């Protein structure tokens, strides 16, 4: 009732607001006031300022008031969004009506001064021992355990197979040389771990050569890519509400702990760029805001590579569903960060939209309510569109495509060219902007092939870069070894049997006595549980 009276008074005052309801669901608050600048306030309204102020005060007495204006904003937008967005909403009043602007600003400050501050870093402090002792403890734990699984199992999100040392490297509590020395001194020396330290230096080298690395694409044609401007998709990605459990789990872990492993960073980056068609700069900015190991050089280099415009193309794209077979085959990671899906079976937890309605009812999952619907559904179509956009810009800028190899050409910075040619400012040689030195760089094979047929879809591209997940590389290698061993044993057994048959036939043809069967010959005891002694009819086969 108070909100209705407030709206009526604002309308009679010709206030510079338009009031429009926004429905938020039957079980939530039914509407909120959305204020936007419309027209200057009438001078005759000055006499009613006290009335408006008093009414606002009445509806802002406490946060629990269901009719309260800011309480509605908090319930719909969230506490932090209300803090940051409300002042921008009323900002036009600062010039149109300074009095009303000051009233609303003071009420805003008064309301939030009554609300206790949210400790957004509480979960981060629980997740990290932010001290030098904590850094060395993590290092010791990694060198005694995780290092032995790092080379082949570091992509697993459901197991602690990574070092988690990047935050300590970033803030200087661990030295990269110290870490490299300790890694070399360990009994297991995974080359992959040492390469990561080399990539760190590579990122710093790139940033010194390309100061615009965090916001400008290094490959000129890719600056013309057509990116999506759908902010709702970006918000869903940031908040972990995309409808794809693996992506959502990673983004929620990032928000709550400030970290995710490298494989999951690839997964969420591929989803943002290849499937949502959002610019890589948005991902870079979000990582800079949320990662405890946020590093300008490393993040910029990796997002450029993921955004298809860095010096080194990722020649792979992570599928938001299939990638789960590699990093979370049993759904443990998703169950930890998306508890609303915890009761779904392993084979469907990464694709709840394929669950039967009866299963969703039993597990209490309501798509669109307890867990969000997918923000995009046709992944193949969106992936094909991404490939076609890349082919289009490469075709528009043929001067940056090497005709012989099909690779992209990147203009080298003048500093690097001068150093390569052994020039200095004392030599009197000036490299003008017109004199560009172009260097061929690694380019995805699928991009080269797509240039021949820009309108082809991703499925028809023989170099499709989308990775198909596997449960475990170690498991695959073990199975391959066992298969090879069993095959060898089978061949040897068949060879021995064939030799026995030949000898038996020879003795029969020559009229010789059959060779005596060897004593103490090992015989298998047929049992119903022995799958190797069960014939197709279901009866137990005799080994005699």
C-alpha positions as CSV (number, residue, x, y, z in Angstrom):
1,X,0.0,0.0,0.0
2,X,2.8,2.4,0.9
3,X,4.5,1.7,-2.5
4,X,1.3,2.4,-4.3
5,X,0.9,5.7,-2.5
6,X,4.5,6.5,-3.3
7,X,4.0,5.8,-7.0
8,X,0.8,7.9,-7.0
9,X,2.6,10.8,-5.4
10,X,5.5,10.6,-7.7
11,X,3.2,10.6,-10.7
12,X,1.3,13.6,-9.4
13,X,4.6,15.4,-8.8
14,X,5.6,14.7,-12.5
15,X,8.7,13.2,-11.0
16,X,11.5,12.3,-13.4
17,X,10.8,8.6,-13.1
18,X,8.8,6.0,-15.0
19,X,7.6,3.3,-12.7
20,X,7.2,-0.1,-14.3
21,X,6.6,-3.5,-12.6
22,X,9.0,-6.4,-13.2
23,X,7.5,-9.8,-12.4
24,X,9.9,-12.1,-10.6
25,X,7.9,-15.2,-10.0
26,X,4.9,-16.2,-7.9
27,X,6.9,-17.1,-4.8
28,X,9.0,-14.0,-4.8
29,X,8.2,-10.3,-4.6
30,X,5.9,-9.5,-7.5
31,X,7.4,-6.2,-8.6
32,X,10.1,-3.7,-8.1
33,X,10.3,0.0,-9.0
34,X,12.6,0.6,-11.9
35,X,13.4,4.3,-12.1
36,X,14.7,6.0,-15.3
37,X,15.0,9.6,-16.3
38,X,11.9,10.9,-18.2
39,X,11.4,14.7,-17.9
40,X,12.4,17.6,-15.6
41,X,10.4,17.9,-12.4
42,X,7.8,20.6,-12.2
43,X,8.8,23.5,-9.9
44,X,5.4,23.2,-8.2
45,X,6.5,19.9,-6.8
46,X,8.9,21.5,-4.3
47,X,6.3,21.9,-1.7
48,X,5.7,18.1,-1.5
49,X,9.3,17.2,-1.0
50,X,8.8,16.6,2.7
51,X,5.8,14.3,2.0
52,X,7.8,12.3,-0.5
53,X,10.8,12.1,1.9
54,X,8.6,11.0,4.8
55,X,6.9,8.3,2.7
56,X,10.3,7.0,1.5
57,X,11.5,6.9,5.1
58,X,8.4,4.9,6.1
59,X,9.0,2.2,3.4
60,X,12.8,2.1,4.1
61,X,12.5,1.6,7.9
62,X,14.0,-1.9,7.8
63,X,15.3,-4.4,5.3
64,X,12.7,-7.0,6.2
65,X,9.8,-4.8,5.2
66,X,8.3,-6.6,2.2
67,X,7.0,-3.3,0.8
68,X,10.4,-1.6,1.2
69,X,11.8,-0.2,-2.0
70,X,15.4,-1.2,-1.4
71,X,14.3,-4.5,0.0
72,X,12.7,-5.1,-3.4
73,X,15.8,-4.1,-5.2
74,X,17.9,-6.5,-3.1
75,X,15.5,-9.4,-3.6
76,X,15.6,-9.0,-7.4
77,X,19.0,-7.7,-8.2
78,X,21.0,-8.9,-5.2
79,X,22.6,-6.9,-2.5
80,X,25.8,-6.0,-4.3
81,X,24.1,-5.1,-7.6
82,X,21.7,-2.8,-5.7
83,X,24.6,-1.0,-4.1
84,X,26.3,-0.4,-7.4
85,X,23.3,0.1,-9.8
86,X,20.9,2.3,-7.8
87,X,23.2,5.4,-7.8
88,X,23.7,5.0,-11.5
89,X,19.9,4.8,-12.0
90,X,19.3,8.1,-10.2
91,X,22.4,9.8,-11.6
92,X,20.4,11.8,-14.3
93,X,18.7,13.6,-11.4
94,X,22.0,15.2,-10.3
95,X,21.5,17.8,-13.0
96,X,17.8,17.7,-13.6
97,X,16.6,18.0,-9.9
98,X,19.4,18.3,-7.4
99,X,17.0,18.3,-4.4
100,X,15.4,15.0,-5.2
101,X,18.7,13.5,-6.1
102,X,20.1,14.5,-2.7
103,X,17.0,13.1,-1.0
104,X,17.3,9.7,-2.7
105,X,21.1,9.6,-2.2
106,X,20.9,10.3,1.5
107,X,18.1,7.7,1.9
108,X,20.3,5.2,0.0
109,X,23.2,5.9,2.3
110,X,20.9,5.7,5.3
111,X,19.4,2.4,4.3
112,X,22.7,0.6,3.6
113,X,24.3,2.0,6.7
114,X,21.7,0.0,8.6
115,X,22.5,-3.2,6.7
116,X,25.7,-5.0,7.8
117,X,28.4,-5.3,5.2
118,X,28.6,-8.7,3.4
119,X,32.0,-10.3,4.0
120,X,32.6,-11.4,0.4
121,X,36.1,-12.7,1.2
122,X,35.0,-15.1,4.0
123,X,35.1,-18.2,1.7
124,X,38.4,-17.1,0.1
125,X,40.0,-16.9,3.6
126,X,38.7,-20.4,4.4
127,X,40.1,-21.8,1.1
128,X,43.6,-20.3,1.4
129,X,46.2,-20.0,4.1
130,X,47.5,-16.6,2.8
131,X,50.9,-16.7,4.4
132,X,54.4,-17.8,3.5
133,X,54.1,-20.9,5.8
134,X,50.9,-21.8,4.0
135,X,52.6,-21.5,0.6
136,X,55.4,-23.8,1.6
137,X,52.9,-26.2,3.2
138,X,51.1,-26.4,-0.2
139,X,54.3,-26.9,-2.0
140,X,55.4,-29.8,0.2
141,X,52.0,-31.4,-0.1
142,X,52.2,-31.2,-3.8
143,X,55.7,-32.6,-4.1
144,X,54.8,-35.5,-1.9
145,X,51.6,-36.4,-3.6
146,X,50.0,-34.5,-6.4
147,X,53.2,-34.2,-8.5
148,X,52.9,-37.9,-9.3
149,X,49.5,-37.5,-10.9
150,X,50.1,-34.0,-12.4
151,X,51.5,-35.1,-15.8
152,X,48.4,-37.1,-16.9
153,X,45.7,-36.2,-14.4
154,X,46.0,-32.5,-13.8
155,X,42.8,-31.9,-15.7
156,X,40.7,-33.6,-13.1
157,X,38.5,-31.2,-11.3
158,X,37.2,-33.7,-8.8
159,X,40.7,-34.6,-7.4
160,X,43.5,-32.4,-6.0
161,X,46.0,-33.2,-8.8
162,X,47.2,-29.6,-9.3
163,X,49.7,-27.6,-7.2
164,X,47.4,-24.6,-6.3
165,X,50.6,-22.6,-6.1
166,X,49.7,-19.8,-8.6
167,X,48.3,-17.4,-5.9
168,X,51.5,-17.6,-3.9
169,X,53.6,-17.1,-7.1
170,X,51.5,-14.1,-8.0
171,X,51.9,-12.3,-4.7
172,X,55.6,-13.3,-4.3
173,X,55.4,-15.7,-1.4
174,X,57.0,-18.3,-3.6
175,X,59.8,-17.7,-6.0
176,X,59.5,-19.3,-9.5
177,X,63.2,-20.2,-9.4
178,X,62.7,-21.8,-6.0
179,X,59.7,-23.7,-7.2
180,X,61.5,-24.9,-10.4
181,X,64.5,-26.0,-8.3
182,X,62.2,-28.0,-5.9
183,X,60.3,-29.5,-8.8
184,X,63.6,-30.7,-10.4
185,X,64.7,-32.1,-7.1
186,X,61.5,-34.2,-6.7
187,X,61.6,-37.9,-7.5
188,X,59.0,-37.3,-10.2
189,X,59.8,-34.4,-12.5
190,X,56.7,-33.8,-14.7
191,X,57.8,-31.8,-17.8
192,X,54.2,-30.4,-18.0
193,X,54.7,-28.6,-14.6
194,X,58.0,-27.1,-15.7
195,X,56.4,-26.0,-19.0
196,X,53.8,-24.0,-17.0
197,X,56.6,-22.0,-15.4
198,X,58.1,-21.3,-18.8
199,X,54.7,-20.1,-20.1
200,X,54.6,-17.7,-17.2
201,X,57.8,-16.0,-18.4
202,X,56.5,-16.1,-22.0
203,X,53.4,-14.1,-20.9
204,X,55.6,-11.4,-19.4
205,X,57.7,-11.3,-22.5
206,X,54.6,-10.8,-24.7
207,X,53.3,-8.0,-22.4
208,X,56.6,-6.1,-22.7
209,X,56.4,-6.4,-26.5
210,X,52.7,-5.7,-26.8
211,X,51.6,-3.3,-24.1
212,X,48.0,-3.4,-25.4
213,X,47.8,-7.2,-24.8
214,X,45.0,-7.0,-22.2
215,X,42.5,-5.3,-24.5
216,X,43.6,-5.4,-28.2
217,X,43.8,-8.4,-30.4
218,X,47.3,-9.2,-31.7
219,X,46.0,-10.6,-35.0
220,X,44.6,-7.6,-36.9
221,X,41.7,-9.4,-38.8
222,X,40.2,-10.7,-35.6
223,X,39.6,-7.1,-34.4
224,X,36.7,-7.1,-36.9
225,X,35.0,-10.2,-35.4
226,X,31.3,-9.9,-34.8
227,X,30.7,-10.5,-31.1
228,X,27.4,-10.8,-29.3
229,X,26.2,-8.0,-27.1
230,X,23.8,-10.1,-25.0
231,X,24.5,-8.9,-21.5
232,X,22.1,-11.5,-20.0
233,X,24.4,-14.3,-21.4
234,X,27.4,-12.6,-19.8
235,X,25.6,-12.3,-16.4
236,X,24.5,-15.9,-16.5
237,X,28.1,-17.0,-17.3
238,X,29.5,-14.8,-14.5
239,X,27.0,-16.1,-11.9
240,X,27.2,-19.8,-12.9
241,X,23.6,-19.9,-14.2
242,X,24.2,-21.0,-17.8
243,X,22.2,-24.3,-17.5
244,X,25.4,-26.3,-18.2
245,X,26.4,-27.9,-14.9
246,X,30.2,-28.1,-15.6
247,X,30.4,-24.5,-16.6
248,X,28.2,-23.4,-13.7
249,X,30.2,-25.4,-11.1
250,X,33.5,-23.8,-12.3
251,X,32.1,-20.3,-12.2
252,X,30.6,-20.8,-8.8
253,X,33.9,-22.2,-7.5
254,X,35.7,-19.1,-9.0
255,X,33.3,-16.7,-7.2
256,X,33.4,-18.5,-3.8
257,X,37.1,-19.4,-3.7
258,X,38.8,-17.2,-6.2
259,X,40.3,-20.1,-8.1
260,X,39.7,-23.0,-10.5
261,X,42.2,-25.3,-12.1
262,X,43.7,-24.7,-15.6
263,X,41.5,-27.2,-17.4
264,X,38.3,-25.6,-16.0
265,X,39.6,-22.2,-17.1
266,X,39.8,-23.6,-20.6
267,X,36.2,-25.0,-20.4
268,X,34.6,-21.7,-19.3
269,X,36.7,-19.7,-21.7
270,X,35.7,-21.9,-24.7
271,X,32.0,-21.6,-23.7
272,X,32.2,-17.8,-23.4
273,X,33.9,-17.4,-26.8
274,X,33.0,-20.3,-29.0
275,X,29.4,-20.9,-27.9
276,X,28.2,-17.5,-26.5
277,X,30.1,-15.4,-29.0
278,X,31.1,-12.9,-26.3
279,X,34.4,-11.0,-26.6
280,X,37.4,-12.4,-24.8
281,X,38.0,-9.1,-23.1
282,X,34.8,-9.7,-21.0
283,X,36.3,-12.9,-19.7
284,X,39.7,-11.3,-19.0
285,X,38.0,-8.5,-17.0
286,X,36.0,-11.0,-14.9
287,X,39.0,-13.1,-14.2
288,X,40.9,-10.0,-13.1
289,X,38.2,-9.2,-10.7
290,X,37.7,-12.7,-9.2
291,X,40.9,-14.7,-9.4
292,X,43.2,-14.7,-6.4
293,X,46.1,-15.4,-8.8
294,X,44.9,-12.7,-11.3
295,X,47.9,-11.7,-13.3
296,X,47.7,-9.2,-16.1
297,X,50.2,-10.8,-18.4
298,X,49.2,-14.4,-17.9
299,X,45.4,-13.7,-18.1
300,X,45.8,-11.5,-21.1
301,X,48.0,-14.0,-23.0
302,X,45.6,-16.9,-22.2
303,X,42.5,-15.0,-23.1
304,X,44.0,-13.8,-26.3
305,X,44.9,-17.4,-27.2
306,X,41.4,-18.6,-26.2
307,X,39.9,-15.7,-28.2
308,X,41.7,-16.9,-31.3
309,X,43.7,-13.8,-31.7
310,X,46.9,-14.4,-29.6
311,X,50.3,-15.5,-30.8
312,X,49.5,-19.1,-30.1
313,X,46.1,-20.4,-31.1
314,X,44.5,-23.0,-28.9
315,X,44.0,-25.8,-31.4
316,X,41.2,-27.2,-29.3
317,X,37.7,-26.1,-28.1
318,X,36.3,-27.6,-24.9
319,X,32.7,-28.9,-25.2
320,X,30.6,-27.9,-22.1
321,X,29.2,-31.4,-21.8
322,X,31.8,-33.8,-23.3
323,X,34.7,-32.2,-21.4
324,X,33.1,-33.5,-18.2
325,X,34.2,-37.1,-19.2
326,X,37.8,-36.0,-18.7
327,X,37.6,-33.7,-15.7
328,X,34.5,-34.9,-13.8
329,X,33.5,-38.3,-15.0
330,X,31.4,-39.2,-11.9
331,X,29.9,-35.8,-11.2
332,X,31.6,-35.2,-7.9
333,X,32.8,-31.7,-8.8
334,X,29.3,-30.7,-10.0
335,X,27.7,-32.1,-6.9
336,X,30.0,-30.0,-4.7
337,X,29.3,-26.7,-6.4
338,X,25.8,-27.3,-7.8
339,X,24.2,-29.1,-4.9
340,X,20.7,-28.8,-6.4
341,X,21.8,-31.5,-8.9
342,X,23.4,-33.8,-6.3
343,X,20.8,-36.5,-6.6
344,X,21.0,-37.0,-10.4
345,X,22.8,-40.1,-11.6
346,X,26.4,-39.9,-12.8
347,X,25.5,-40.4,-16.5
348,X,23.0,-37.5,-16.6
349,X,24.3,-35.0,-14.0
350,X,26.1,-33.1,-16.7
351,X,23.0,-32.9,-19.0
352,X,20.0,-32.6,-16.7
353,X,17.8,-31.6,-19.7
354,X,18.0,-35.2,-20.9
355,X,16.6,-36.6,-17.6
356,X,13.1,-38.1,-17.7
357,X,10.5,-36.0,-16.0
358,X,9.9,-38.7,-13.4
359,X,13.6,-38.6,-12.5
360,X,13.6,-34.8,-12.2
361,X,10.6,-35.0,-9.9
362,X,12.2,-37.6,-7.6
363,X,15.4,-35.6,-7.3
364,X,13.6,-32.3,-6.7
365,X,15.1,-30.6,-9.8
366,X,12.8,-28.1,-11.6
367,X,14.5,-26.7,-14.6
368,X,14.0,-23.0,-14.7
369,X,13.4,-22.8,-11.0
370,X,15.8,-24.8,-8.8
371,X,18.3,-25.0,-11.6
372,X,18.4,-22.6,-14.7
373,X,17.4,-23.6,-18.2
374,X,20.2,-23.7,-20.8
375,X,20.8,-20.2,-22.1
376,X,21.8,-21.6,-25.5
377,X,20.6,-25.0,-26.8
378,X,22.0,-25.6,-30.3
379,X,25.7,-25.8,-29.5
380,X,26.7,-27.2,-33.0
381,X,25.0,-24.3,-34.7
382,X,26.7,-21.7,-32.6
383,X,30.0,-23.3,-33.0
384,X,29.6,-23.3,-36.8
385,X,28.7,-19.6,-36.6
386,X,31.9,-18.9,-34.8
387,X,33.9,-20.7,-37.4
388,X,32.1,-18.9,-40.2
389,X,32.8,-15.5,-38.6
390,X,36.5,-16.3,-38.4
391,X,36.6,-17.3,-42.0
392,X,34.8,-14.1,-43.0
393,X,37.3,-11.8,-41.3
394,X,40.3,-13.7,-42.6
395,X,38.8,-13.4,-46.1
396,X,38.3,-9.7,-45.6
397,X,41.9,-9.1,-44.7
398,X,44.0,-11.3,-47.1
399,X,47.1,-9.2,-46.5
400,X,47.3,-10.8,-43.0
401,X,47.1,-14.4,-44.3
402,X,50.2,-16.1,-45.7
403,X,49.3,-17.4,-49.2
404,X,51.8,-20.3,-49.0
405,X,51.1,-21.8,-45.6
406,X,47.6,-20.3,-44.8
407,X,48.9,-19.1,-41.5
408,X,47.9,-15.7,-40.0
409,X,50.5,-12.9,-40.2
410,X,51.1,-10.7,-37.2
411,X,52.8,-7.3,-37.4
412,X,56.0,-7.4,-35.3
413,X,56.6,-4.5,-32.8
414,X,59.3,-2.1,-33.9
415,X,61.3,-2.8,-30.8
416,X,61.5,-6.5,-31.6
417,X,62.4,-5.8,-35.2
418,X,65.2,-3.4,-34.2
419,X,66.6,-5.9,-31.8
420,X,66.5,-8.7,-34.4
421,X,68.2,-6.6,-37.0
422,X,70.8,-5.3,-34.5
423,X,69.7,-1.7,-34.9
424,X,69.7,1.0,-32.3
425,X,68.7,4.6,-32.2
426,X,72.4,5.5,-32.7
427,X,72.3,3.9,-36.2
428,X,70.0,6.6,-37.6
429,X,67.7,4.0,-39.0
430,X,64.0,4.8,-38.5
431,X,61.3,2.1,-38.8
432,X,58.2,3.9,-40.1
433,X,54.6,2.7,-39.6
434,X,54.4,1.9,-43.3
435,X,57.3,-0.7,-43.0
436,X,55.5,-3.5,-41.3
437,X,57.3,-6.8,-40.6
438,X,54.8,-9.6,-40.7
439,X,55.5,-12.9,-39.0
440,X,53.6,-16.1,-39.7
441,X,52.2,-17.6,-36.5
442,X,50.5,-20.8,-35.5
443,X,47.0,-21.1,-36.9
444,X,44.4,-23.7,-36.4
445,X,44.0,-26.2,-39.2
446,X,40.3,-25.9,-39.0
447,X,40.6,-22.1,-39.7
448,X,42.8,-22.8,-42.8
449,X,40.3,-25.4,-44.1
450,X,37.3,-23.1,-43.3
451,X,38.7,-20.4,-45.5
452,X,38.2,-22.7,-48.5
453,X,34.5,-23.0,-47.8
454,X,33.5,-20.2,-45.4
455,X,29.8,-21.2,-45.2
456,X,30.5,-24.9,-44.2
457,X,29.4,-26.0,-40.8
458,X,31.7,-27.2,-38.1
459,X,30.7,-30.9,-38.4
460,X,31.9,-31.1,-42.0
461,X,35.3,-29.6,-41.1
462,X,37.8,-32.5,-41.0
463,X,40.0,-30.6,-38.5
464,X,37.2,-29.9,-36.0
465,X,38.9,-28.7,-32.9
466,X,36.2,-29.7,-30.4
467,X,37.7,-32.2,-28.0
468,X,35.8,-35.3,-27.1
469,X,36.3,-36.1,-23.5
470,X,37.7,-39.3,-22.1
471,X,37.3,-40.7,-18.6
472,X,40.9,-40.9,-17.7
473,X,44.1,-41.0,-19.7
474,X,45.7,-43.3,-17.1
475,X,42.7,-45.6,-17.2
476,X,42.9,-45.7,-21.0
477,X,46.6,-46.6,-20.9
478,X,46.0,-49.3,-18.3
479,X,43.2,-50.8,-20.5
480,X,45.4,-50.7,-23.6
481,X,48.2,-52.4,-21.7
482,X,45.9,-55.1,-20.4
483,X,44.4,-55.6,-23.8
484,X,47.9,-55.9,-25.3
485,X,48.9,-58.4,-22.6
486,X,45.8,-60.4,-23.0
487,X,46.2,-60.5,-26.8
488,X,49.8,-61.7,-26.5
489,X,48.8,-64.4,-24.1
490,X,45.9,-65.4,-26.3
491,X,48.2,-65.6,-29.4
492,X,50.7,-67.7,-27.4
493,X,48.0,-70.0,-26.2
494,X,46.5,-70.5,-29.7
495,X,50.0,-71.2,-31.0
496,X,50.5,-73.9,-28.4
497,X,47.1,-75.4,-29.1
498,X,47.9,-75.5,-32.9
499,X,51.2,-77.2,-32.3
500,X,49.5,-79.8,-30.1
501,X,47.0,-80.5,-32.9
502,X,49.7,-80.8,-35.5
503,X,51.7,-83.2,-33.4
504,X,48.5,-85.3,-32.6
505,X,47.6,-85.5,-36.3
506,X,51.2,-86.5,-37.3
507,X,51.2,-89.3,-34.7
508,X,47.9,-90.6,-35.9
509,X,49.0,-90.6,-39.6
510,X,52.3,-92.4,-38.7
511,X,50.5,-95.0,-36.5
512,X,52.4,-93.9,-33.4
513,X,51.1,-94.0,-29.9
514,X,49.6,-90.6,-28.9
515,X,51.8,-88.6,-26.7
516,X,51.0,-88.9,-23.0
517,X,49.3,-85.9,-21.5
518,X,51.6,-84.1,-19.0
519,X,51.0,-84.8,-15.4
520,X,50.0,-82.1,-13.0
521,X,48.5,-80.1,-15.8
522,X,46.8,-77.0,-14.6
523,X,43.1,-77.2,-15.2
524,X,40.6,-74.5,-14.7
525,X,37.7,-75.3,-12.4
526,X,34.5,-74.2,-14.2
527,X,32.2,-72.2,-12.0
528,X,29.1,-70.3,-12.7
529,X,30.8,-67.0,-11.7
530,X,33.7,-67.6,-14.2
531,X,32.7,-65.7,-17.3
532,X,35.3,-67.5,-19.3
533,X,33.7,-70.9,-18.8
534,X,30.1,-69.9,-19.6
535,X,28.9,-70.9,-23.1
536,X,26.3,-68.7,-24.8
537,X,23.5,-71.0,-23.8
538,X,24.1,-70.2,-20.2
539,X,25.4,-73.7,-19.1
540,X,28.8,-74.1,-17.5
541,X,31.2,-75.6,-20.0
542,X,33.4,-78.5,-19.0
543,X,37.1,-78.0,-19.3
544,X,37.8,-81.7,-19.7
